[in-house]
Amino acid sequence: MPERGQTTAEHEITGAAEPKSPVALRRTGALVTLVLGGLTAVPPLSMDMYLPALPEVTDALSSPAATVQLTLTACLMGMALGQLVVGPMSDKWGRRRPLLVGLLVYIVATAICAFAPTAELLIGFRLLQGLAGAAGIVIARAIVRDLYDGVEMARFFSTLMLISGVAPVVAPLIGGQVLRFTDWRGIFVVLTGVGIALTFLVWRVLPETLAPDKRHSGGTAEALRTMRSLLADRVFTGYMVAGGFAFAALFAYISASPFVIQEIYGASPQTFSLLFGVNSVGLIVVGQINGKVLVGRVSLNKALAFGLTTIAVAATALLLMTTGVFGEVGLFPVAAGLFVLMSAMGLAMPNTQSLALIRTPHAAGSASALLGTSSFLVGAVASPLVGIAGEDTAVPMAVVQLVCALAAIACFVGLCRPWQHTPTEEAEH
């Protein structure tokens, strides 16, 4: 399998470690993989570590709960919009400089959040935190595209999922433990420390992966033209939107499951935490099966098709159960349906990203930005819909998940037209 950028890796910031080629980068692969996984884990850590502290923040800042909730919305919107800015920047200036600047801004913004005296100031710097944190998501994906192609890229994305997939599970637990020893501000102190550690590791071990002759020299106008040309690529757009709808089904689960499992089906918080963890493990395990077993043996399109179909089947079963078609069902069947749906994300998410990025070696940063922003925006729109019918039914969650799954399949079939692509084309595109 050809590997991109093997002769072009060099540091661009004076004082960094001795330049390494991507071949040398592979030899230090475990540490580099951990760094890239850490970069993709920063956003869920920033969001989810903070969740247990929301009631305390409301009291400490004497602000309404709705105002404090905006601190989450601001961070999420920052992560979505920041990718559109940082992605093209990394195509123009390389990966290292925008990444290091983003991490430094993240550190400053997070430290200020720790000392914010008002909710309004906290909202403002959470927005900045999200904008800066987006650099880690978008550039990590672009670096993977620089170094890998075809099935190798799909394998690496599945490996990253092992690392970044753990973050949403452990983040609330870490946040809860931090609150045992300090107040909500201590969570931002811990996140500041995470940012400092990642910045040091990036500076020391992560070389530049985009060759100067591969960069775009234009400004904003060229970045917009590049994104427009990417969106004009029917197949790329199909994978992007299909991945966005699959991600929205995941968001619907994250938003609704605490209410559905605990309030409707009467599970304790401990039981909910256990089920949430089991579902996350299912996603990670299937992601590893995808990367270690399926990739190279099964077409990426076939694996993606199976994953999207499984999500749709699980969502259909959940809808039938929650509407009473099977009579009164308990927690176990619903939990089983959610487990299958979540596990299938381990096929859908890495393969949509890989198949989209395979088509965009000339603009990996911009393509990564579009992939990330579309997922966050579609997920942000879908999440509030799960509670639209009130607190006594889980039907909206199942409806949103099924609609998103069917929309993902429609985009995959109608835009990507996978029967027109052979496995060889996937590997060599």
FINU-807443 format. One line per 3 residues: their letters; for each residue y, x, z of N, C-alpha, C. Coordinates in steps of 0.2 Angstrom, whole numbers, plus 2048, in hexadecimal, padded with zeros to 3 digits. Example, Ala and Ser with C-alpha at 12.3 -4.5 7.8 and 13.67 -1.06 7.14 Angstrom:
2
as = 7E4:842:827:7EA:83E:827:7F0:842:827 | 7F5:840:823:7FB:844:824:800:840:827
% end
This chain:
429
mpe = 7FA:804:800:800:800:800:806:804:800 | 80B:803:7FB:811:808:7FB:815:806:801 | 818:80B:804:81D:80A:809:824:80C:807
rgq = 829:808:809:82F:809:807:833:80E:80B | 838:812:808:83C:816:80C:839:81C:80F | 834:81F:80C:831:824:80F:834:82B:80F
tta = 83A:82B:80B:83D:832:80A:844:831:80C | 846:82B:80F:84D:82A:810:850:829:817 | 84C:82A:81C:84E:828:823:852:82E:826
ehe = 858:82D:828:85C:832:82B:860:82F:830 | 862:832:835:867:830:83A:86E:830:838 | 872:82B:83A:879:82B:837:87E:82C:83D
itg = 87B:82C:843:880:82D:848:87F:834:84C | 884:838:84C:884:83F:84F:881:83E:856 | 87C:843:857:87A:843:85E:873:83F:85F
aae = 871:83C:85A:86B:838:85A:865:83D:859 | 85F:83B:85A:859:83F:859:858:842:852 | 854:847:852:853:84A:84B:851:845:846
pks = 853:844:840:851:83F:83B:84A:83F:83A | 847:839:839:840:838:838:83F:834:832 | 83A:836:82E:839:831:828:834:82C:82B
pva = 834:826:826:830:821:829:828:823:82A | 826:828:826:81F:82B:828:81F:82D:82F | 824:831:831:824:833:838:825:82D:83D
lrr = 829:828:83A:82A:822:83E:823:81F:840 | 81F:81F:83B:818:81C:83C:814:820:841 | 815:826:841:811:82A:846:813:829:84D
tga = 81A:827:84E:81C:824:855:81C:81D:855 | 817:81A:851:817:813:850:817:80E:856 | 813:810:85C:813:80C:861:81A:80B:865
lvt = 81D:810:866:824:810:869:829:80C:864 | 829:80D:85E:82D:80A:859:82C:803:859 | 825:801:859:823:7FA:859:826:7F6:85F
lvl = 825:7FA:865:828:7F7:86B:830:7F6:86B | 833:7FB:868:83A:7FA:867:83C:7F4:863 | 839:7F3:85D:83A:7EE:858:838:7E7:85C
ggl = 833:7E7:85F:831:7E1:863:836:7DF:868 | 838:7E5:86C:83E:7E4:871:844:7E1:86E | 846:7E3:868:84C:7E0:865:84B:7D9:863
tav = 845:7D7:861:844:7D0:85F:843:7CC:865 | 842:7CF:86B:841:7CB:871:847:7CA:875 | 84C:7CE:873:853:7CD:877:856:7C6:877
ppl = 856:7C3:871:858:7BC:871:855:7B7:876 | 84E:7B7:875:84B:7B2:87A:84C:7B4:881 | 84C:7BB:883:84D:7BD:88A:854:7BA:88C
smd = 859:7BB:887:860:7B9:889:860:7B2:88A | 85C:7AE:886:85D:7A6:887:859:7A4:88D | 852:7A7:88E:84E:7A3:892:84E:7A6:899
myl = 850:7AD:89A:851:7AF:8A1:856:7AB:8A5 | 85B:7A9:8A1:860:7A5:8A4:85F:79E:8A6 | 859:79B:8A4:858:794:8A5:857:792:8AC
pal = 853:796:8B0:853:794:8B7:859:794:8BB | 85E:797:8B9:865:798:8BC:86A:793:8BB | 868:78E:8B6:86D:789:8B4:870:785:8B9
pev = 86C:782:8BE:86F:77E:8C3:873:783:8C8 | 871:789:8C9:875:78D:8CD:87C:78F:8CA | 87C:790:8C3:882:791:8C0:887:78B:8C0
tda = 884:785:8C0:888:77F:8C0:88C:77F:8C7 | 888:780:8CC:88B:780:8D3:890:786:8D4 | 88E:78C:8D2:892:792:8D3:899:792:8CF
lss = 899:78F:8C9:89F:78F:8C5:8A3:788:8C6 | 8A0:783:8CA:8A3:77D:8CB:8A4:779:8C4 | 89F:779:8C0:8A0:776:8B9:89B:771:8B8
paa = 89C:76C:8B4:897:767:8B2:891:76A:8AF | 88B:767:8B0:885:769:8AD:886:76A:8A5 | 889:765:8A2:88A:765:89B:88E:76B:899
tvq = 893:76D:89D:897:773:89B:892:779:89B | 88F:77A:8A0:88A:780:8A1:885:780:89C | 883:77A:89A:87E:77A:894:881:77D:88E
ltl = 887:77D:88D:88A:780:887:889:788:887 | 888:78B:88D:887:792:88D:880:793:889 | 87B:78F:889:875:790:885:877:78E:87E
tac = 87B:789:87C:87C:787:875:880:78D:872 | 885:790:876:889:795:873:885:79B:871 | 880:79D:876:87C:7A3:874:877:7A2:86E
lmg = 875:79C:86E:870:79A:868:874:79A:862 | 87A:797:862:87E:797:85C:880:79E:85A | 882:7A2:85F:884:7A9:85D:87E:7AD:85A
mal = 878:7AC:85C:872:7AF:859:871:7AD:852 | 872:7A6:851:872:7A4:84A:877:7A7:845 | 87D:7A6:847:882:7A9:843:883:7B0:842
gql = 881:7B4:848:882:7BB:848:87D:7BE:843 | 878:7BB:841:873:7BE:83C:876:7BE:835 | 87A:7B9:834:87D:7B9:82D:883:7BE:82C
vvg = 885:7C1:832:88A:7C6:832:887:7CD:832 | 882:7CE:836:87F:7D4:837:87A:7D6:831 | 877:7D1:82F:872:7D2:829:875:7D6:823
pms = 87A:7D3:820:87E:7D6:81B:881:7DD:81D | 883:7DE:823:886:7E4:825:881:7EA:825 | 87A:7E8:827:875:7ED:827:873:7EF:820
dkw = 874:7EA:81B:873:7EC:814:878:7F1:811 | 87E:7F0:814:883:7F4:812:884:7FB:815 | 883:7FB:81C:884:802:820:87D:805:823
grr = 878:802:821:871:804:824:870:800:82A | 86A:802:82D:867:7FE:833:86A:800:839 | 86B:807:83A:86C:80A:841:873:808:843
rpl = 878:809:83F:87F:808:842:880:801:844 | 87F:7FC:840:880:7F5:842:87C:7F3:848 | 875:7F6:848:871:7F4:84E:874:7F7:855
lvg = 876:7FD:854:879:800:85A:87F:7FD:85D | 884:7FB:858:88A:7F8:85A:888:7F1:85D | 884:7EE:85A:882:7E7:85C:87F:7E8:863
llv = 87B:7ED:865:878:7ED:86B:87E:7EF:870 | 882:7F3:86E:888:7F5:873:88C:7EF:875 | 88E:7EB:870:891:7E5:871:88D:7E0:875
yiv = 887:7E0:874:882:7DC:878:883:7DE:880 | 883:7E4:881:883:7E7:888:88A:7E5:88B | 88F:7E6:887:896:7E4:88A:896:7DD:88C
ata = 894:7D9:887:895:7D1:888:891:7CF:88D | 88A:7D2:88E:886:7D0:893:889:7D2:89A | 88B:7D8:89B:88E:7DA:8A1:894:7D5:8A3
ica = 898:7D3:89E:89E:7CF:8A0:89B:7C8:8A2 | 896:7C6:89F:893:7BF:8A1:891:7C0:8A9 | 88F:7C6:8AB:88D:7C6:8B2:893:7C5:8B7
fap = 899:7C6:8B4:89E:7C6:8B9:8A3:7C0:8B7 | 8A1:7BC:8B2:8A5:7B6:8B0:8A7:7B2:8B5 | 8AE:7B1:8B6:8B0:7AC:8BC:8B0:7A5:8BA
tae = 8B0:7A3:8B4:8B0:79C:8B2:8AB:79B:8AD | 8A9:794:8AC:8A4:792:8A7:8A7:793:8A0 | 8AE:792:89F:8B0:793:898:8B0:79B:896
lli = 8B1:79F:89A:8B0:7A6:899:8A9:7A8:898 | 8A5:7A5:89C:89E:7A6:89B:89B:7A4:894 | 89E:79E:892:89C:79B:88B:89E:7A0:886
gfr = 8A4:7A3:886:8A7:7A7:881:8A3:7AD:881 | 8A1:7B0:886:89D:7B7:886:896:7B6:884 | 893:7B0:886:88C:7AE:884:88C:7AE:87C
llq = 892:7AB:879:892:7AB:872:892:7B2:86F | 896:7B6:872:896:7BD:870:890:7C1:871 | 88C:7BF:876:886:7C2:878:881:7C0:872
gla = 881:7BA:870:87C:7B7:86B:87E:7BA:864 | 884:7BB:863:886:7BE:85D:884:7C5:85C | 885:7C9:862:883:7D0:862:87B:7D1:862
gaa = 878:7CC:866:870:7CD:867:86D:7CB:860 | 870:7C7:85C:86D:7C6:855:86C:7CC:851 | 86F:7D2:853:86E:7D8:84F:867:7DA:850
giv = 864:7D9:856:85D:7DC:857:858:7D8:853 | 859:7D1:852:855:7CD:84E:855:7CF:847 | 85B:7CF:844:85B:7CF:83D:85A:7D6:83B
iar = 85C:7DB:83E:85B:7E2:83C:854:7E4:83D | 850:7E2:843:849:7E3:844:845:7E1:83E | 846:7DB:83B:843:7D8:836:844:7DC:82F
aiv = 84B:7DE:82E:84D:7E2:829:849:7E9:829 | 849:7EC:82F:845:7F3:82F:83E:7F2:82D | 83B:7ED:82F:834:7EC:82E:833:7EB:826
rdl = 838:7E8:823:838:7E7:81B:839:7EE:818 | 83D:7F2:81B:83E:7F9:818:838:7FD:818 | 834:7FC:81E:82E:801:81F:828:7FE:81C
ydg = 827:7F8:81B:821:7F5:819:822:7F0:813 | 81C:7EE:810:81C:7E9:80A:816:7E6:80B | 816:7E0:807:810:7DC:807:80C:7DB:80D
vem = 805:7DC:80D:801:7DA:813:803:7DE:819 | 805:7E5:818:807:7E9:81D:80C:7E6:821 | 811:7E3:81E:817:7E0:821:815:7DA:825
arf = 810:7D6:822:80D:7D0:826:80A:7D2:82C | 806:7D8:82C:803:7DA:832:808:7DD:837 | 80D:7E0:835:812:7E2:83A:816:7DD:83D
fst = 817:7D7:839:81A:7D2:83C:816:7CE:842 | 80F:7CE:840:80B:7CB:845:80B:7CF:84B | 80B:7D6:84B:80C:7DA:851:812:7D9:854
lml = 817:7D9:851:81E:7D7:854:81D:7D0:858 | 81A:7CC:856:819:7C5:859:816:7C6:860 | 811:7CB:860:80E:7CC:867:813:7CE:86C
isg = 818:7D2:86A:81D:7D4:86F:822:7CF:870 | 825:7CD:86A:82B:7C8:86B:828:7C1:86E | 822:7BF:86C:81F:7B9:86E:81E:7B8:876
vap = 81D:7BE:879:81D:7BE:880:823:7BC:884 | 829:7BE:881:830:7BE:884:831:7B7:886 | 830:7B1:882:832:7AB:885:82E:7A8:88B
vva = 828:7AB:88B:823:7AA:891:825:7AD:897 | 827:7B3:897:828:7B7:89D:830:7B6:89F | 834:7B5:89A:83B:7B5:89C:83D:7B0:8A2
pli = 83B:7AA:8A2:83D:7A5:8A7:83A:7A8:8AE | 833:7AB:8AD:830:7AD:8B3:834:7B3:8B6 | 837:7B8:8B2:83B:7BD:8B4:841:7BB:8B7
ggq = 845:7B6:8B4:84B:7B3:8B6:84A:7B0:8BD | 844:7AC:8BE:843:7A9:8C5:842:7AF:8CA | 83F:7B4:8C8:83E:7BA:8CD:844:7BD:8CF
vlr = 848:7BE:8CA:84F:7C1:8CB:853:7BD:8D0 | 853:7B6:8CF:856:7B2:8D3:854:7B2:8DB | 84E:7B4:8DC:84C:7B5:8E3:84F:7BA:8E6
ftd = 852:7BF:8E3:856:7C5:8E6:85D:7C5:8E5 | 860:7C1:8E0:867:7C1:8DF:869:7BA:8DC | 86F:7BA:8DA:871:7B3:8D7:871:7B4:8CF
wrg = 873:7AF:8CC:873:7AE:8C5:876:7B4:8C1 | 87B:7B7:8C4:87E:7BD:8C1:879:7C3:8C0 | 875:7C3:8C5:870:7C9:8C5:86C:7C8:8BE
ifv = 86B:7C2:8BB:867:7C2:8B5:86A:7C5:8B0 | 871:7C5:8AF:875:7C8:8AA:875:7D0:8AB | 875:7D2:8B2:874:7D9:8B3:86E:7DC:8B1
vlt = 868:7D8:8B1:862:7DA:8AF:862:7DB:8A7 | 865:7D5:8A4:865:7D5:89D:86A:7DB:89A | 86F:7DD:89E:873:7E3:89C:86F:7E9:89C
gvg = 86A:7EA:8A1:866:7EF:8A2:861:7F0:89C | 85E:7EA:89A:85A:7EA:894:85E:7EC:88E | 864:7EA:88D:868:7EC:887:869:7F3:887
ial = 86A:7F6:88D:86B:7FE:88E:865:801:88C | 85F:7FF:88E:859:802:88D:857:802:886 | 858:7FC:882:857:7FC:87B:85C:800:877
tfl = 862:800:879:867:804:875:865:80C:875 | 863:80E:87B:860:815:87C:85A:816:877 | 856:812:878:84F:813:874:851:813:86C
vwr = 855:80E:86A:857:80E:863:85A:814:861 | 85F:816:865:862:81D:863:85E:823:863 | 859:823:867:854:829:868:84F:828:863
vlp = 84C:823:861:845:823:85E:845:81F:857 | 84B:81B:856:84B:817:850:84F:81A:84A | 84D:81D:845:851:820:840:853:81B:83B
etl = 858:81D:837:85A:819:831:854:817:82C | 853:811:82A:84E:810:825:850:80D:81F | 857:80C:81E:859:80A:817:85D:810:814
apd = 85A:812:80E:85D:818:80B:864:816:808 | 869:81B:808:870:81A:805:870:817:7FF | 86B:819:7FA:86B:816:7F3:869:80F:7F3
krh = 866:80C:7F9:864:806:7F9:869:801:7FC | 86E:804:7FE:873:7FF:802:878:7FC:7FD | 87B:7F7:7FF:880:7F3:7FB:887:7F6:7FD
sgg = 88B:7F7:7F8:892:7FA:7F9:897:7F5:7FA | 896:7EF:7F8:89B:7EA:7F8:89D:7E7:7FF | 8A2:7E3:7FF:8A4:7E0:806:8A1:7D9:806
tae = 8A5:7D4:809:8A3:7CE:80B:8A1:7CA:805 | 8A5:7CB:7FF:8A4:7C7:7F9:89D:7C9:7F6 | 89B:7CF:7F7:894:7D1:7F4:88F:7CE:7F9
alr = 890:7CE:7FF:88B:7CC:804:88A:7C4:803 | 88F:7C1:801:88F:7BA:800:88B:7B9:7F9 | 88C:7BD:7F4:889:7BC:7EE:881:7BE:7EF
tmr = 880:7C3:7F3:879:7C5:7F4:875:7BF:7F8 | 878:7BC:7FD:875:7B6:800:874:7B0:7FB | 879:7AF:7F7:879:7AA:7F2:873:7AB:7ED
sll = 872:7B1:7EB:86D:7B3:7E6:866:7B2:7EA | 866:7B4:7F0:860:7B3:7F4:85E:7AB:7F4 | 863:7A7:7F6:862:7A0:7F6:860:79D:7F0
adr = 862:7A0:7EA:861:79E:7E3:85A:79F:7E2 | 856:7A4:7E5:84F:7A5:7E4:84B:79F:7E7 | 848:79B:7E3:845:795:7E6:83F:797:7EA
vft = 83C:79C:7E9:836:79E:7ED:838:7A0:7F4 | 83D:7A5:7F4:840:7A7:7FA:842:7A2:7FE | 846:79D:7FB:849:797:7FF:843:793:802
gym = 83E:792:7FE:839:78E:800:835:791:807 | 834:797:807:831:79B:80D:836:79A:812 | 83D:79B:811:842:79B:816:842:794:81A
vag = 842:78F:816:843:788:818:83C:786:81C | 837:788:819:830:786:81C:830:789:823 | 832:790:823:832:793:829:836:790:82E
gfa = 83C:78E:82C:841:78B:830:83E:784:833 | 83B:780:82F:838:77A:832:832:77B:836 | 82E:780:835:829:782:83A:82C:784:840
faa = 831:788:840:835:78A:846:838:784:84A | 83A:77F:846:83D:779:849:837:775:84D | 831:775:84B:82C:772:84E:82B:776:855
lfa = 82B:77C:855:82A:780:85B:830:77F:860 | 836:77E:85D:83C:77D:861:83B:776:865 | 838:771:861:837:76A:864:832:76B:869
yis = 82D:76F:869:828:770:86E:82C:773:874 | 830:778:873:833:77B:879:838:777:87C | 83C:773:879:841:76E:87B:83D:768:87F
asp = 838:766:87D:835:75F:87F:82F:761:884 | 82C:766:884:826:767:888:827:767:88F | 82C:769:892:82D:769:899:82D:761:89C
fvi = 831:75D:898:832:756:899:82B:753:898 | 828:754:892:822:750:891:81C:752:895 | 81B:758:897:815:75A:89B:816:758:8A2
qei = 81D:759:8A5:81E:758:8AC:820:750:8AD | 824:74E:8AA:827:747:8AB:822:741:8A9 | 820:742:8A3:81C:73D:8A0:814:73D:8A2
yga = 812:743:8A2:80B:744:8A4:809:746:8AB | 80F:747:8AF:80E:748:8B6:80B:74F:8B8 | 80C:754:8B4:80A:75B:8B6:80F:75E:8BA
spq = 80C:763:8BE:811:766:8C3:814:76C:8BF | 81A:76F:8C1:81D:774:8BE:818:77A:8BD | 814:77B:8C2:80F:781:8C1:80A:780:8BB
tfs = 808:779:8BB:803:778:8B5:807:778:8AE | 80D:776:8AE:811:777:8A8:812:77E:8A6 | 813:782:8AB:814:789:8AA:80E:78C:8A7
llf = 808:78A:8AA:802:78D:8A8:800:78B:8A0 | 802:784:89F:801:782:898:805:785:893 | 80B:786:895:810:78A:891:80E:791:88F
gvn = 80B:794:894:809:79B:893:803:79B:88F | 7FE:796:890:7F8:796:88C:7FA:795:885 | 7FF:790:883:801:78F:87C:804:795:879
svg = 808:799:87D:80B:79F:87A:806:7A4:879 | 800:7A4:87D:7FB:7A9:87C:7F7:7A7:875 | 7F6:7A1:874:7F3:79E:86E:7F7:7A0:868
liv = 7FE:7A0:868:802:7A2:863:801:7AA:861 | 801:7AD:867:801:7B5:866:7FA:7B7:864 | 7F5:7B4:866:7EE:7B5:864:7ED:7B4:85C
vgq = 7EF:7AE:85A:7EE:7AC:853:7F3:7B1:84F | 7F9:7B3:851:7FD:7B7:84E:7F9:7BE:84D | 7F5:7C0:852:7F2:7C6:851:7EC:7C6:84D
ing = 7E8:7C0:84D:7E3:7BF:848:7E6:7BF:841 | 7EC:7BC:840:7EF:7BC:83A:7F0:7C3:837 | 7F3:7C8:83C:7F5:7CE:83A:7EF:7D3:839
kvl = 7EA:7D2:83E:7E4:7D7:83E:7DE:7D5:83A | 7DD:7CF:839:7D7:7CC:836:7D9:7C9:82F | 7DD:7C4:82E:7DE:7C1:828:7E2:7C4:823
vgr = 7E8:7C8:825:7EC:7CB:820:7E8:7D1:81D | 7E8:7D1:816:7E4:7D6:812:7DE:7D3:810 | 7DB:7CD:813:7D5:7CA:811:7D6:7C3:80E
vsl = 7DC:7C0:811:7DD:7B9:80F:7E5:7BA:80C | 7E6:7B6:807:7ED:7B6:804:7F2:7B3:809 | 7F8:7B6:80A:7FD:7B4:80E:7FE:7AD:80D
nka = 7FE:7AB:807:800:7A4:806:7FA:79F:809 | 7F4:7A1:808:7EF:79D:80B:7EF:79D:812 | 7F1:7A2:815:7F1:7A2:81D:7F7:79E:81F
laf = 7FD:79E:81B:802:79A:81D:801:793:81C | 7FD:791:816:7FC:78A:815:7F7:787:81B | 7F2:78B:81D:7EE:789:822:7F2:788:829
glt = 7F7:78C:82A:7FB:78C:830:7FF:785:830 | 802:784:82A:807:77E:82A:803:778:82A | 7FD:778:827:7F8:772:827:7F6:771:82E
tia = 7F4:776:832:7F2:775:839:7F8:772:83D | 7FE:775:83C:803:772:840:804:76B:83E | 804:769:838:805:762:836:7FF:75D:839
vaa = 7F9:760:839:7F3:75C:83C:7F4:75B:844 | 7F6:760:847:7F7:760:84E:7FD:75B:850 | 802:75C:84C:808:757:84D:806:750:84C
tal = 802:74F:847:7FF:748:846:7FB:745:84B | 7F7:74A:84E:7F2:748:854:7F7:746:85A | 7FC:74A:85B:801:749:861:804:742:860
llm = 806:741:85A:80A:73A:858:805:734:85A | 7FF:735:857:7FA:730:859:7F9:72F:860 | 7F8:734:864:7F7:734:86B:7FD:731:86F
ttg = 803:733:86D:809:731:871:80B:72A:86F | 809:727:869:80A:720:867:805:71B:86A | 7FF:71E:86D:7FA:71A:870:7F5:717:86B
vfg = 7F4:71B:865:7EF:719:861:7E8:71A:864 | 7E7:71F:868:7E1:720:86B:7E1:71E:872 | 7E5:719:873:7E5:716:87A:7E9:71B:87F
evg = 7E8:71A:885:7EB:71E:88A:7E8:725:88A | 7EC:72A:889:7E9:731:889:7EC:735:88F | 7E8:73A:891:7EB:73E:897:7EE:744:894
lfp = 7EF:749:899:7F3:74F:897:7EF:753:893 | 7E8:754:894:7E4:759:891:7E4:758:889 | 7E3:752:886:7E4:751:87F:7EA:753:87C
vaa = 7F0:751:87F:7F6:753:87D:7F7:75B:87D | 7F5:75E:883:7F6:765:884:7F2:768:87E | 7EC:766:87D:7E8:769:877:7EB:769:871
glf = 7EF:763:86F:7F2:762:869:7F8:767:869 | 7FC:768:86E:801:76D:86E:7FF:774:86E | 7F9:775:870:7F6:77C:870:7F4:77E:869
vlm = 7F1:779:865:7F0:77A:85E:7F6:77B:85A | 7FB:777:85B:801:777:857:805:77E:859 | 805:780:85F:808:786:860:804:78C:85E
sam = 7FE:78C:85E:7FA:792:85C:7FB:793:854 | 7FB:78D:850:7FC:78D:849:802:791:847 | 807:791:84C:80E:794:84A:80C:79C:849
gla = 807:79E:84C:805:7A5:84B:803:7A7:844 | 802:7A2:840:801:7A3:839:807:7A1:835 | 80B:79C:837:810:79A:833:816:79F:833
mpn = 818:7A1:839:81E:7A5:83A:81E:7AC:837 | 819:7B0:838:819:7B7:835:818:7B6:82E | 814:7B2:82B:813:7B2:824:819:7AF:820
tqs = 81D:7AA:823:823:7A8:81F:828:7AE:81E | 828:7B1:824:82D:7B7:824:82B:7BC:81F | 824:7BE:81F:822:7C3:81B:823:7C1:813
lal = 821:7BB:812:821:7B9:80B:828:7B9:808 | 82D:7B7:80C:834:7B6:80A:836:7BE:809 | 835:7C2:80E:838:7C9:80E:834:7CD:808
irt = 82E:7CB:806:82B:7CF:801:82F:7CF:7FB | 833:7C9:7FA:837:7C8:7F4:83E:7CB:7F4 | 83F:7CE:7FA:846:7D0:7FA:847:7D8:7FD
pha = 844:7DC:7F9:845:7E3:7FC:84C:7E6:7FA | 84F:7E3:7F6:856:7E5:7F4:85B:7E2:7F9 | 85A:7DE:7FD:85F:7DB:802:85B:7D8:808
ags = 857:7DD:80C:853:7DB:811:858:7D8:817 | 85D:7DB:818:862:7D9:81E:864:7D2:81D | 867:7D1:817:86A:7CA:815:864:7C5:815
asa = 85E:7C7:813:859:7C2:813:856:7C0:81A | 856:7C6:81E:854:7C5:825:859:7C0:829 | 860:7C1:827:865:7BD:82A:864:7B6:828
llg = 862:7B4:822:861:7AD:820:85B:7AA:823 | 856:7AE:824:850:7AC:827:851:7AA:82E | 855:7AF:832:856:7AD:839:85B:7A8:83A
tss = 860:7A8:836:865:7A2:837:862:79B:836 | 85F:79B:830:85C:794:82E:857:792:834 | 853:796:837:84F:794:83C:852:792:842
flv = 857:796:844:85B:794:84A:85F:78D:849 | 862:78C:843:866:786:842:861:780:842 | 85C:780:83E:857:77B:83D:854:779:844
gav = 853:77E:848:850:77D:84F:855:77A:853 | 85B:77C:853:860:779:857:862:772:855 | 861:770:84F:862:769:84D:85C:765:84F
asp = 856:767:84F:850:764:850:84F:763:858 | 851:767:85C:850:767:863:853:761:867 | 859:75F:866:85C:759:869:858:753:867
lvg = 855:752:861:852:74C:85F:84C:74A:863 | 849:74F:867:843:74E:86A:844:749:870 | 84A:748:873:84C:744:878:84F:73E:876
iag = 84F:73C:870:854:737:86D:852:730:86F | 84B:72F:871:849:728:873:848:727:87B | 84B:72C:87F:84B:72B:886:846:72F:889
edt = 845:72E:890:840:732:894:839:730:895 | 838:72A:891:831:727:893:82C:728:88D | 82E:72C:888:829:72C:883:829:733:880
avp = 823:736:87E:823:73C:87A:822:73B:873 | 823:735:870:823:734:869:828:738:865 | 82E:738:867:833:73C:863:831:743:862
mav = 82E:747:867:82C:74D:867:827:74E:861 | 822:749:861:81D:74A:85C:820:748:855 | 824:743:855:827:741:84E:82B:747:84B
vql = 82F:74B:84F:833:750:84D:82E:756:84B | 829:757:84E:824:75C:84C:821:75B:846 | 81F:754:845:81B:752:83F:820:753:839
vca = 826:750:83A:82B:750:834:82D:757:832 | 82D:75C:837:82F:763:836:829:766:832 | 823:764:834:81D:767:831:81C:765:82A
laa = 81D:75E:829:81D:75C:822:822:75F:81E | 828:75F:820:82E:762:81C:82C:76A:81B | 829:76D:81F:827:774:81E:822:774:818
iac = 81D:770:819:818:770:813:81B:76E:80D | 820:769:80D:823:767:806:827:76D:803 | 82A:771:807:82E:777:805:829:77C:802
fvg = 824:77D:806:81F:782:804:81C:780:7FD | 81A:77A:7FC:817:778:7F6:81C:777:7F1 | 821:774:7F2:826:772:7ED:82A:778:7EA
lcr = 82C:77C:7EF:830:782:7ED:82D:788:7EC | 828:78A:7F0:824:790:7F0:81F:790:7EB | 81C:78A:7EA:817:789:7E5:811:78F:7E5
pwq = 80E:790:7EB:80A:795:7EC:804:796:7E7 | 802:791:7E3:7FD:792:7DF:7FF:796:7D9 | 805:798:7D8:808:79C:7D3:808:7A3:7D4
htp = 806:7A5:7DB:806:7AC:7DD:7FF:7AE:7DF | 7FD:7B4:7DD:7F7:7B7:7DE:7F8:7BB:7E4 | 7F2:7BD:7E8:7F3:7C2:7EE:7F5:7C8:7EB
tee = 7F4:7CB:7E5:7F6:7D1:7E3:7FE:7D1:7E2 | 801:7CB:7E0:808:7CB:7DF:80B:7CB:7E6 | 808:7C8:7EB:80B:7C8:7F2:80B:7CF:7F4
aeh = 806:7D3:7F3:806:7DA:7F5:80B:7DF:7F1 | 80C:7DD:7EB:810:7E2:7E7:817:7DF:7E5 | 819:7DA:7E7:81F:7D7:7E5:825:7DC:7E7
% end
